[in-house]
């Protein structure tokens, strides 16, 4: 039997898709590769004009950044703030998302639009009033204050995504469970939540990453309890260039690791939320 010949136009299209995909990958990976190389480069190699790519490497700048500039404290603060942000956003956002996914009521679409409008205002406009309010109630320069500010940032996303994810789980499962004697809350925790858990876990880690990378609000609200991005903005940005690359590497690695492990669920999450 003769093999079916692929049309030339289709071959050209496939080649063009591969070339474009390769260029996009190179575009995204090149900065990461340069940051990694520069983060570990010896200062003498980094500042040598004749060398495009350093060939000698060290971890001394990591030691200086962690211990002399006390980045380890900022990392612990970032973990606490991001963890609290993730927890608070789900404590508030998951019930709201469940209500939007399961109940029909007047103004439902308007409420969804209203939730999105909270992201319309630039942070620069909200930062100063937020700082004044937090100073008056004693939440400025605290982990809880930064966590609440970050929760306000990620909450609209958590509400709408969790609503879409929960909508993908048929209500028939809950109704069947309630027929067999479960309450609505029990049916949610025993039936709906396990089925929606992969997508919700991906959105939770996404909220963690948003909090981890946020710098403007954390810089405005804190002086001593700074998160890692705010600490880097304060210290490493006034340091030599290789320290800046080291700080960028430290910030980027956790986000890349999280994204790598949840990549399948993340695609599923966005796929569901766009339906």
C-alpha positions in Angstrom: 0.0 0.0 0.0 1.2 3.5 -0.8 1.7 5.9 2.0 -0.7 8.8 2.0 1.2 11.9 0.9 1.0 15.0 3.1 0.1 18.1 1.0 2.9 20.6 0.6 0.8 23.4 2.1 0.2 21.3 5.3 3.9 20.6 5.6 4.8 24.3 5.3 2.1 25.1 7.9 3.6 22.5 10.3 7.1 23.8 9.8 5.9 27.4 10.4 4.1 26.4 13.6 7.3 24.7 14.8 9.4 27.7 14.0 7.0 30.1 15.7 6.7 27.9 18.8 10.5 27.6 18.9 10.9 31.4 18.7 8.4 31.9 21.5 10.2 29.3 23.7 13.5 31.0 23.1 12.0 34.4 23.8 10.8 33.2 27.2 13.7 31.1 28.2 16.5 33.5 27.2 16.0 35.9 30.1 15.8 33.0 32.6 19.0 31.5 31.3 20.8 34.9 31.4 19.5 35.5 35.0 20.7 32.1 36.1 24.2 32.5 34.5 24.6 36.0 35.9 23.4 35.0 39.3 26.2 32.5 39.7 28.9 34.4 37.8 32.1 35.6 39.5 32.1 39.4 39.7 35.3 39.6 37.7 33.8 37.5 34.9 30.6 39.4 34.9 32.3 42.8 34.5 34.8 41.6 31.9 33.9 43.4 28.7 35.4 40.7 26.4 33.3 37.9 27.8 29.7 37.6 26.6 29.0 34.6 28.8 30.8 34.1 32.2 32.7 30.9 32.5 33.6 30.9 36.3 30.9 30.6 38.9 30.4 31.0 42.6 27.7 31.0 45.3 29.2 33.8 47.4 26.6 36.4 46.3 23.9 34.0 47.5 25.5 33.7 50.9 25.8 37.5 51.1 22.2 38.0 50.0 20.8 35.4 52.4 22.9 36.3 55.5 24.5 39.7 55.2 21.4 41.3 53.6 19.1 38.9 55.7 17.0 37.8 52.7 16.2 34.6 54.7 14.0 36.6 57.0 12.2 38.2 54.0 11.7 34.7 52.5 10.0 33.4 55.7 7.8 36.5 55.7 6.9 36.0 52.1 5.9 32.4 52.8 3.8 33.4 55.8 2.1 36.2 53.8 1.5 34.1 50.7 0.2 31.2 52.8 -2.2 33.5 54.7 -3.3 35.1 51.5 -4.1 31.7 50.0 -6.0 30.7 53.1 -8.0 33.9 53.6 -8.9 34.1 49.9 -10.3 30.6 49.9 -12.2 31.1 53.2 -14.0 34.1 51.7 -13.9 33.2 48.0 -14.9 29.5 48.0 -18.4 30.1 49.6 -18.9 33.0 47.3 -17.9 31.0 44.2 -20.2 28.1 45.4 -23.1 30.5 45.7 -22.5 31.9 42.2 -22.2 28.4 40.7 -25.3 26.8 42.4 -27.9 29.5 42.9 -29.9 31.5 40.4 -30.9 35.0 41.6 -31.5 38.4 40.1 -28.3 40.5 39.4 -26.0 37.4 39.3 -24.1 38.6 36.2 -24.0 42.1 37.6 -22.4 40.9 40.8 -19.8 39.0 38.8 -19.0 42.2 36.9 -18.9 44.1 40.1 -16.4 41.7 41.5 -14.2 42.3 38.5 -14.5 46.1 38.8 -12.5 45.9 42.1 -9.4 45.3 39.8 -10.1 48.4 37.7 -8.3 50.8 40.0 -4.5 51.1 39.9 -2.6 50.1 43.1 -0.9 53.5 43.2 -4.3 55.1 43.8 -5.3 52.7 46.5 -2.0 52.3 48.3 -1.9 55.6 50.3 -5.5 55.4 51.6 -4.9 51.7 52.4 -1.8 52.7 54.4 -3.7 55.4 56.4 -6.5 52.9 57.2 -4.0 50.2 58.3 -2.1 52.7 60.4 -5.2 53.7 62.2 -6.3 50.1 63.0 -2.7 48.9 63.8 -2.2 46.7 60.8 0.6 48.6 59.1 4.0 46.9 59.0 2.5 43.5 60.0 2.2 40.2 58.3 -1.6 40.2 58.7 -1.9 43.7 57.1 0.1 42.6 54.0 -1.9 39.4 53.8 -5.2 41.2 53.9 -4.0 43.6 51.1 -2.9 40.7 49.0 -6.2 38.8 49.7 -8.1 41.8 48.3 -6.0 41.6 45.2 -6.5 37.8 44.5 -10.0 37.5 45.9 -11.9 38.4 42.6 -9.9 35.8 40.7 -10.5 33.1 43.4 -14.3 33.8 43.4 -14.7 33.7 39.6 -12.4 30.7 39.0 -13.8 28.7 41.9 -17.3 29.5 40.6 -16.4 28.2 37.1 -14.7 25.1 38.5 -17.6 24.2 40.8 -20.0 24.8 37.9 -18.2 22.0 36.0 -19.3 19.5 38.8 -22.8 18.4 38.1 -25.4 19.4 40.7 -26.9 16.0 40.3 -24.2 14.5 42.4 -25.1 16.7 45.3 -28.8 16.1 44.9 -28.2 12.3 44.9 -26.1 12.6 48.0 -28.8 14.6 49.8 -31.4 12.0 48.8 -29.3 9.5 50.7 -29.3 11.6 53.8 -26.4 14.1 53.5 -26.9 17.7 54.2 -25.9 20.3 51.6 -22.7 21.1 53.5 -21.8 17.4 53.8 -22.5 16.8 50.1 -20.2 19.7 49.2 -17.3 18.4 51.3 -17.8 14.7 50.5 -18.8 14.9 46.8 -18.2 18.3 45.1 -15.0 19.3 46.8 -13.0 16.1 46.0 -14.1 16.3 42.3 -13.1 20.0 42.1 -10.0 19.7 44.2 -7.4 19.6 41.3 -8.6 22.8 39.8 -9.0 24.5 43.2 -5.5 23.5 44.2 -4.1 25.0 41.0 -5.9 28.3 41.7 -4.7 28.3 45.3 -1.1 27.9 44.2 -1.7 30.6 41.5 -2.9 32.9 44.3 0.3 32.0 46.3 2.5 33.0 43.4 0.7 36.3 42.9 1.3 37.1 46.6 4.9 35.9 46.4 5.7 38.2 43.5 3.7 41.3 44.6 6.1 44.2 45.4 4.3 47.6 45.4 1.7 47.1 48.2 4.3 45.2 50.4 6.8 48.1 50.0 4.2 50.8 50.9 2.7 48.9 53.9 5.9 47.6 55.6 9.2 48.9 57.0 10.5 45.9 59.0 8.3 43.0 58.1 9.1 43.2 54.3 8.4 40.4 51.9 11.2 39.2 49.6 10.3 41.4 46.6 10.0 44.5 48.9 13.3 43.6 50.7 15.0 43.1 47.3 13.7 46.5 46.2 15.1 48.1 49.3 18.5 46.4 49.5 19.6 44.5 46.4 18.6 47.2 43.9 21.3 49.4 45.4 23.8 46.6 45.1 26.0 45.6 42.1 24.3 44.0 39.1 25.1 40.4 39.9 23.3 40.8 43.2 20.2 41.9 41.3 20.4 38.9 39.1 20.9 36.7 42.2 17.8 38.2 43.8 15.8 37.8 40.6 16.8 34.1 40.5 15.7 33.5 44.1 12.4 35.1 43.4 11.8 33.3 40.1 12.7 29.7 41.2 9.7 29.0 43.6 7.2 30.3 41.1 8.7 28.2 38.3 8.8 25.1 40.5 5.1 25.5 41.5 4.0 26.1 37.9 6.0 23.0 36.8 4.2 20.7 39.2 0.7 22.1 38.6 1.0 22.8 34.9 -1.7 20.2 33.9 -4.2 21.4 36.6 -3.4 25.0 35.7 -4.3 24.4 32.0 -7.5 22.6 33.2 -8.3 25.5 35.6 -8.1 28.2 32.8 -9.9 25.9 30.4 -12.8 25.5 32.8 -12.9 29.2 33.8 -13.1 30.3 30.2 -16.1 28.1 29.4 
